Amino acid sequence: MTTRLTSFSRNGLDFDVVDTGPIDGPVVVALHGFPQTATSLRELTALLNARGYRTLAPNQRGYSPGARPRGRLAYRTSELVADIAALIGELGRGPVHLVGHDWGAAVAWSLAAARPELVRTLVSVSVPHPGAFLRSLVSSDQLLRSYYMVLFQLPVLPERLLSTRPAVLHRVLTKTGMSEDAITRVRTEVIESGALTGALNWYRAMALGSPRAVTARVAVPVTHVWSTGDGALSRRGAELAEQYASGDYRLAVLDGASHWLPEERPDELAELIVDRIESVRR
C-alpha cells in the first residue's frame, strides 16, 4: 500500500520530507536552495499538486536537524547527489521528474548526469549546469556576482556575522529581491535552527567535487529557467547550459523577476514544469 514519505535515512543521517499531492500521481522531487528549506517551495508544490502531481520536497543535508554532519568533506556534491538518489530509492517509484532551485538545481543537474535512470525530466531554476557556471566566471560578470562565495569560505566569521547582526542579513536578502516573509523564514528555519553552518558548508565543499561533474552531459529532457532580475546569476551561464544537455533542451527567461522564482513567480514556474513533464507524455 502506498503511504506518505515523511522522512528517509542514509548513512546514519535522517532527512525530513514534505510529501503532498495525489499519492498515486506522477512524482516530482523538488530541491530547495540556499539559504532556504522546503517551505520555500510550498506555493509551487501546491500548484503542482492541484495539477495531479505528487511532490516530495526534502530538507537537504545540513538543513534537516537529523542530517547535519560536521566538516566540509561531508558536503561534497557526490554526497548531496547520493542523498537524493536514496530518497528516490526509498520511494520505490522511478524515474521521477526533478526540479531544483539555486543549490538544489546544482544537485539536480549532477544527479541527472550521474544517475539518468532515476530522472525522467529536469527543470533547473536559476543555477545552470556546473560546467556552464564555471565557464561563465571567465566569460561574463559572473565572478563579480559570486563575491559572497569567497566570503563563505572563511571559518566562523560568516556564521557570526549573519547570526548576530540581523540587520546585515535583512539588508543583503532584501537587496536580492527576497520578500519579508521569506526573510523571516530564513531567520527562523536556518539561522535560529542551527542549520547555517551546514548550509554554508555546501559552498566550502565546492572545490572538493569530482572534475567529471563539471563536464558530464545530461541526456534527459531539460528546461532551464533564468530571470532577468537575478543578481546572483548571469545570463551567460544560462546560455552555456545548453552545451551540457544532449537531449531536448529549452531555456525559459522570466522578465523582471528576481532570484527567488519559486516564491515570486510560482504560477509561471509551475506551468513550465508541467509543460516539460507533458512533453515526454505526448
C-alpha positions, 0 to 999 in steps of 0.5 A: 500500500502506498503511504506518505514519505515523511522522512528517509535515512542514509548513512546514519543521517535522517532527512525530513520530507514534505510529501503532498499531492495525489499519492498515486500521481506522477512524482516530482522531487523538488530541491530547495536552495540556499539559504532556504528549506522546503517551505520555500517551495510550498506555493509551487508544490501546491500548484503542482499538486492541484495539477495531479502531481505528487511532490516530495520536497526534502530538507537537504543535508545540513538543513534537516536537524537529523542530517547535519554532519560536521566538516566540509568533506561531508558536503561534497556534491557526490554526497548531496547527489547520493542523498537524493538518489536514496530518497528516490530509492526509498520511494520505490517509484522511478524515474521521477521528474526533478526540479531544483532551485539555486543549490538544489538545481546544482544537485539536480543537474549532477544527479541527472548526469550521474544517475539518468535512470532515476530522472525522467525530466529536469527543470533547473531554476536559476543555477545552470549546469556546473560546467556552464557556471564555471565557464561563465566566471571567465566569460561574463560578470559572473565572478563579480556576482559570486563575491559572497562565495569567497566570503563563505569560505572563511571559518566562523566569521560568516556564521557570526556575522549573519547570526548576530547582526540581523540587520546585515542579513535583512539588508543583503536578502532584501537587496536580492529581491527576497520578500519579508516573509521569506526573510523571516523564514530564513531567520527562523528555519536556518539561522535560529535552527542551527542549520547555517553552518551546514548550509554554508558548508555546501559552498566550502565543499565546492572545490572538493567535487569530482572534475567529471561533474563539471563536464558530464552531459545530461541526456534527459529532457531539460528546461532551464529557467533564468530571470532577468532580475537575478543578481546572483546569476548571469545570463551567460551561464544560462546560455552555456547550459545548453552545451551540457544537455544532449537531449531536448533542451529549452531555456525559459527567461522570466522578465523582471523577476528576481532570484527567488522564482519559486516564491515570486513567480510560482504560477509561471514556474509551475506551468513550465514544469508541467509543460516539460513533464507533458512533453515526454507524455505526448 
